[in-house]
Amino acid sequence: MLSVFLDLNLLLTSFIKLELYYTKVMLLVVADAALAYGLFLMIRANLVLIPVDLFVNTVFKRTKRKWGNIKTVFDCSLLVIAASIGLIFLSEIMFIREGTIINAILVGQYIKLYSYLYKKAQTRIIGGDPTIINR
């Protein structure tokens, strides 16, 4: 099902043609924000759909550390593993460039930002202790 939506998204956004490098980076930053917001909503609903994020969620529940920080460390660890495998077997790093690294860092940090804003809004709306909202 995910692949159907990915294909639909590619079809709907096929008109976007970015030539300048900085516009591609800006689009990446905005897309990471949207991706992280979707993940944030999944976390808030306690509905984790992707096995990788289920692993991050399990580590979160066991360690009680911030979900966004765990996600960032996990994604960066996967990048290091992928780069190492590429170097060992292919003698070069393939398909990992600055966009992949930016994505690995930003998604978790955006989730941390959304969690902070959510806690702040909850505190303002219901008052009381913001620590009762644990994500």
C-alpha positions, 0 to 999 in steps of 0.5 A: 500500500505504501508503494501505491501512495509513493507512486501517486505522490511521484505522479502528482509532483512530477511537474516540480523541476528544480535546477538550482542546488539550494532549491533542492535543499530547501525542498528537502528541508520542507519534505523532512518537516512533512515526513516528521509531522506524519511520524509525530502523528503516528507516535501520538496515536500510538500507531507505529506502521513501519518496522524501523520506527517500531524499533525506535518506539521500543527503545523509547519505551525502554529508555524513556529518552526523547523519541526524536533523539533516538530516531536521529541516532538510529538513522545515523547509525544505519547510514554509518552501517550502509557506508561501511558495507559499501566501503567493504564490498564495493570500495566506495560509498554509493547512494549516500550524499548530503541529502541522505545525511540531512534527512537522517538528522532532521527528521528526528529533530523535527519530531522533537520540535513537534513534541515540544510544541505539542507539550507546550500547547497542551500545558497552555490548554489544560494547564498543570504539569507538562511532564505528564505528557511523556512523548 
